[in-house]
Amino acid sequence: MLDYKNLVLTLGALVAALLFGCLPRKGKQDIPNFNSSSNILLFGLKGTIDFIFRRTPFLEECRKLYGSAFKFSCGAYDMFITSSPIAFKTFYQTRALDHREAHFRALQALGSSGNRGLLTTPVHEHFLPSFGRKLSRSSIAQEVLSPLYTHLLDRFQQVSLHKELRLSEVIENTLYETLTIIFFGPSFPLDTYEDFKVLDRNIALLFTPFGSTAFATKRARNRLHAVMMAYVQKNEHTTNEKTKIVISALSSVASLPREDKAACLLSLFWSIHSNLLKSIWWMMAYLAQDSTARHSLAVEIARELDPLRRRLGRVYQ
């Protein structure tokens, strides 16, 4: 018989760990030089086709050839590819790189007007710092863990044990619904899952000059942006304690037009779901295949169960 509480605690602990972030690793590691021009690659016809139609194996082949950090030149754009924690950290600490340009391109891909003069101050001085503060460790422990446990337990109790289910159905869809309710409130439409999957699968194309060819992705993006527009219209002048992380982020860009507010919230929505769903899916896939890892995790959960129960409080009871 499936022990729902232990399963939910496992997922809750994994989500919390990902939200808290990873501790820096010790030991000597190769640090890439993003100021160097040695690893700049040009997109030829074959590279373009491979990037569009077989992106994951294509990028894996590039990683084996060029290392954990390299750059594609796409006409007027540069695309940095990183595939290790140290490369990712170094990328964001390289002063020569303009992070704001990447933020502008992401927001434009998600439905923003792209007006840099209008977006600069609200986005970089208010929106991003506000969300960073709201996702502190104490905020997650106080505002996310208990509702996460409650929603996950309720969801898993509805899962039939008499039919075979894909891991993505149980994990991704469950976490999508749960995290959406926690961050955006119970009134947010949950039938947006399929559009999110389409957007997440192909969003990299929207950051490139090939974005005009991503017809299905743009349609999914437009539908999600319309949902966010309606959400902004309903919530931009309210103070909802149950969704105060998102409401705080929304109030930080109060000076922006509704179109840009919706794009900011869509970027937040996409980044939360994309990072967590992929990470949790691979963790659970690994645990499903490795009995030793499952046993080690069970031992660790048993050891940590008492303090976790105290943190969750009476919800666990």
Beta strands, then each sheet from edge to edge (+ up, - down):
strand 1: 40-42
strand 2: 69-74
strand 3: 77-82
sheet 1: 1+ 2+ 3-
end
